[in-house]
Amino acid sequence: GQRTVLVGPNGAGKSTLLKILAGVVHPQKGVRELGHNTKAGYYSQYRVDMLQPGRTVLEEALDTPERITEQSIRTLLGAFLFRGDDVFKKTAVLSGGEKSRLALVKLLLQPPNLLLMDEPTTHLDIPSIDALLEALRQFTGTLIFISHDVYFIRQLSNHVVRVDAGRLTHFPGGYQYYLDKTAAASPQ
């Protein structure tokens, strides 16, 4: 699928653009128009706050509208390092990283066809980042994400959009293609 990273200076509007696409923020001008049958899913730190503290990791993961077997859910939880008795921990006692991983599991269990992610690797360790990369490589929909993690960007993106003061510039290649094009445009 299309895996687009949004790049640009701080304050350029990357997070705002994602929130508009997600329908979390309404544009001041113009309209947000998604394609036919497009279902957007938005991951940011706020998703972590939607976890219910009284539930266990497994109960939280089992709470999906899709019919998914407990075995598949446990496999995905295992890929995100929730193994053995970890699945019986209450979400209230999870660390920031564990909460991030659980929120990602919940999103990946019912993947939309337009996945919008703002800094998904924050609080994740290397094995969790690799598990996320593996899951996102198998994702067949459209992914638009923001990240400061160059390893993650290089591994995942096949399209770059530069956001600068509300202007968008498309680069139809991965991150190295973007770097090569922008270096050629502005010799030092």
Secondary structure in CASP SS format (residue, H / E / C, confidence):
PFRMAT SS
TARGET T0000
AUTHOR 0000-0000-0000
METHOD secondary structure of the structure
MODEL  1
G C 1.00
Q C 1.00
R E 1.00
T E 1.00
V E 1.00
L E 1.00
V E 1.00
G C 1.00
P C 1.00
N C 1.00
G C 1.00
A C 1.00
G C 1.00
K H 1.00
S H 1.00
T H 1.00
L H 1.00
L H 1.00
K H 1.00
I H 1.00
L H 1.00
A H 1.00
G C 1.00
V C 1.00
V C 1.00
H C 1.00
P C 1.00
Q C 1.00
K C 1.00
G C 1.00
V C 1.00
R C 1.00
E C 1.00
L C 1.00
G C 1.00
H C 1.00
N C 1.00
T C 1.00
K C 1.00
A E 1.00
G E 1.00
Y E 1.00
Y E 1.00
S C 1.00
Q H 1.00
Y H 1.00
R H 1.00
V H 1.00
D C 1.00
M C 1.00
L C 1.00
Q C 1.00
P C 1.00
G C 1.00
R C 1.00
T E 1.00
V H 1.00
L H 1.00
E H 1.00
E H 1.00
A H 1.00
L H 1.00
D C 1.00
T C 1.00
P C 1.00
E C 1.00
R C 1.00
I C 1.00
T C 1.00
E H 1.00
Q H 1.00
S H 1.00
I H 1.00
R H 1.00
T H 1.00
L H 1.00
L H 1.00
G H 1.00
A H 1.00
F C 1.00
L C 1.00
F C 1.00
R C 1.00
G H 1.00
D H 1.00
D H 1.00
V H 1.00
F H 1.00
K C 1.00
K E 1.00
T H 1.00
A H 1.00
V H 1.00
L C 1.00
S C 1.00
G H 1.00
G H 1.00
E H 1.00
K H 1.00
S H 1.00
R H 1.00
L H 1.00
A H 1.00
L H 1.00
V H 1.00
K H 1.00
L H 1.00
L H 1.00
L H 1.00
Q C 1.00
P C 1.00
P C 1.00
N C 1.00
L E 1.00
L E 1.00
L E 1.00
M E 1.00
D E 1.00
E C 1.00
P C 1.00
T C 1.00
T C 1.00
H C 1.00
L C 1.00
D C 1.00
I H 1.00
P H 1.00
S H 1.00
I H 1.00
D H 1.00
A H 1.00
L H 1.00
L H 1.00
E H 1.00
A H 1.00
L H 1.00
R H 1.00
Q H 1.00
F C 1.00
T C 1.00
G C 1.00
T E 1.00
L E 1.00
I E 1.00
F E 1.00
I E 1.00
S C 1.00
H C 1.00
D C 1.00
V H 1.00
Y H 1.00
F H 1.00
I H 1.00
R H 1.00
Q H 1.00
L H 1.00
S C 1.00
N C 1.00
H E 1.00
V E 1.00
V E 1.00
R E 1.00
V E 1.00
D E 1.00
A C 1.00
G C 1.00
R E 1.00
L E 1.00
T E 1.00
H E 1.00
F E 1.00
P C 1.00
G C 1.00
G C 1.00
Y H 1.00
Q H 1.00
Y H 1.00
Y H 1.00
L H 1.00
D H 1.00
K H 1.00
T H 1.00
A H 1.00
A H 1.00
A H 1.00
S C 1.00
P C 1.00
Q C 1.00
END
